[in-house]
Amino acid sequence: MSGLRLEGRTALVTGASQGIGEGIVRLLGAHGARVIAAARSVDKLQSLADELAEKGIEVHPLELDLAAPDAVASRIKGLPEPFSEVDILVNNAGITADGLLARMSLEAWEKVLRVNLTGAFAVTRAVSRGMMRRRWGRIISISSVVGLMGNAGQANYAAAKAGLVGFSKSLARELAGRDITVNVVAPGFIETAMTDALPDQHREELLEVIPLKRLGSVDDVAWAVLFLASEEAAYVTGHVLNVSGGLYL
Ligand SMILES: NC(=O)c1ccc[n+]([C@@H]2O[C@H](COP(=O)([O-])OP(=O)(O)OC[C@H]3O[C@@H](n4cnc5c(N)ncnc54)[C@H](OP(=O)(O)O)[C@@H]3O)[C@@H](O)[C@H]2O)c1
């Protein structure tokens, strides 16, 4: 059998109701994982689970609001068999609340930090104990090139995304002794609802500065995640994999 198979593994993907998270659920599922798909929109998660069940892919919808990180551990503890032991965690959920610093409210700052960074902390803490006990795990967080290079008008988002890098590198050191790898995927501009909203002129300016001359696809990001989630990536930890068409070099 060729590589990158995830049979017998259980993955938890946050922000799975659309966009990049949904694409990751599809790709990990297609490569043999059973997947817990987490987000607030349970209806969307249920239709995804129903659709993939027809292809023989097991998906368990989990209603999870990362704006309330205190409740995360009990939601994850309540997962039924065979979804109760998470081997692969993908911290993908993320929001924006953009604005220049002078006009950025404390609320907009705290909300983005809470969902994008504290949310990832809460989910990671909840699943890491089981990974440590079983001495195997993959933790992958979806950051952004904005966290590496900054972006005017996104100080809160960039701070949260950069925070995921420091968080992941620290955990890579903490958890290496248990064969748990911890990595980051940093997408550039990807074709999703987030970027559909870009005005045409902005889109054209973007293509000028992306060496590969296109926006990325959800699958471009999902393949990077699949690799890091696989057995074959066992010797890669603490890495930031930039999937940006060369926007960030
Ligand atoms: N699109 C891009 O160009 C791009 C580039 C770089 C990085 N990224 C990052 O990639 C990730 C996915 O982006 P995307 O474009 O796919 O975003 P998206 O289409 O806006 O999807 C965001 C996901 O996060 C979930 N979410 C939002 N608030 C939540 C909350 N309070 N609790 C739990 N889940 C919540 C949403 O589900 P519910 O609303 O159902 O909860 C949704 O599934 C994000 O972390 C984003 O920052 C995206």
The ligand as a MOL file (V3000), in Angstrom:
LIG
                    3D

  0  0  0     0  0            999 V3000
M  V30 BEGIN CTAB
M  V30 COUNTS 48 52 0 0 0
M  V30 BEGIN ATOM
M  V30 1 N -9.2140 31.5740 3.4020 0
M  V30 2 C -7.9870 32.0270 3.4370 0
M  V30 3 O -7.5170 32.6740 2.4990 0
M  V30 4 C -7.1160 31.7590 4.6390 0
M  V30 5 C -5.7670 32.1530 4.5790 0
M  V30 6 C -4.9470 31.9050 5.6590 0
M  V30 7 C -5.4440 31.2600 6.7790 0
M  V30 8 N -6.7420 30.8860 6.8100 0 CHG=1
M  V30 9 C -7.1970 30.2330 8.0380 0
M  V30 10 O -7.7440 28.9730 7.7070 0
M  V30 11 C -8.7950 28.6530 8.6110 0
M  V30 12 C -10.0550 28.3430 7.8300 0
M  V30 13 O -10.3590 29.4510 7.0040 0
M  V30 14 P -11.6060 29.4800 6.0000 0
M  V30 15 O -11.2570 30.4370 4.9390 0
M  V30 16 O -11.9930 28.1010 5.6610 0 CHG=-1
M  V30 17 O -12.6750 30.1720 6.9550 0
M  V30 18 P -14.2670 30.1520 6.9470 0
M  V30 19 O -14.7880 29.6730 5.6320 0
M  V30 20 O -14.6970 31.4650 7.4640 0
M  V30 21 O -14.5780 29.0230 8.0350 0
M  V30 22 C -14.2760 29.2350 9.3830 0
M  V30 23 C -14.6770 28.0150 10.1810 0
M  V30 24 O -14.4560 28.3130 11.5660 0
M  V30 25 C -15.6470 28.0200 12.2890 0
M  V30 26 N -15.8240 28.9310 13.4140 0
M  V30 27 C -15.9680 30.2860 13.3770 0
M  V30 28 N -16.1840 30.7570 14.6150 0
M  V30 29 C -16.1860 29.6770 15.4520 0
M  V30 30 C -16.3860 29.5170 16.8450 0
M  V30 31 N -16.6540 30.5460 17.6660 0
M  V30 32 N -16.3180 28.2730 17.3630 0
M  V30 33 C -16.0790 27.2210 16.5700 0
M  V30 34 N -15.8980 27.2940 15.2450 0
M  V30 35 C -15.9550 28.5210 14.6910 0
M  V30 36 C -16.7710 28.1930 11.2790 0
M  V30 37 O -17.8710 27.3560 11.6150 0
M  V30 38 P -19.2190 27.8350 12.3470 0
M  V30 39 O -19.5120 29.2080 11.8770 0
M  V30 40 O -20.1860 26.7900 11.9270 0
M  V30 41 O -18.8790 27.7500 13.7960 0
M  V30 42 C -16.1320 27.6620 9.9960 0
M  V30 43 O -16.2780 26.2620 9.9020 0
M  V30 44 C -8.9370 29.8510 9.5370 0
M  V30 45 O -8.2160 29.6240 10.7350 0
M  V30 46 C -8.2990 30.9760 8.7460 0
M  V30 47 O -7.8020 31.9700 9.5850 0
M  V30 48 C -7.5890 31.1190 5.7760 0
M  V30 END ATOM
M  V30 BEGIN BOND
M  V30 1 1 1 2
M  V30 2 2 2 3
M  V30 3 1 2 4
M  V30 4 1 4 5
M  V30 5 2 4 48
M  V30 6 2 5 6
M  V30 7 1 6 7
M  V30 8 2 7 8
M  V30 9 1 8 9
M  V30 10 1 8 48
M  V30 11 1 9 10
M  V30 12 1 9 46
M  V30 13 1 10 11
M  V30 14 1 11 12
M  V30 15 1 11 44
M  V30 16 1 12 13
M  V30 17 1 13 14
M  V30 18 2 14 15
M  V30 19 1 14 16
M  V30 20 1 14 17
M  V30 21 1 17 18
M  V30 22 2 18 19
M  V30 23 1 18 20
M  V30 24 1 18 21
M  V30 25 1 21 22
M  V30 26 1 22 23
M  V30 27 1 23 24
M  V30 28 1 23 42
M  V30 29 1 24 25
M  V30 30 1 25 26
M  V30 31 1 25 36
M  V30 32 1 26 27
M  V30 33 1 26 35
M  V30 34 2 27 28
M  V30 35 1 28 29
M  V30 36 1 29 30
M  V30 37 2 29 35
M  V30 38 1 30 31
M  V30 39 2 30 32
M  V30 40 1 32 33
M  V30 41 2 33 34
M  V30 42 1 34 35
M  V30 43 1 36 37
M  V30 44 1 36 42
M  V30 45 1 37 38
M  V30 46 2 38 39
M  V30 47 1 38 40
M  V30 48 1 38 41
M  V30 49 1 42 43
M  V30 50 1 44 45
M  V30 51 1 44 46
M  V30 52 1 46 47
M  V30 END BOND
M  V30 END CTAB
M  END
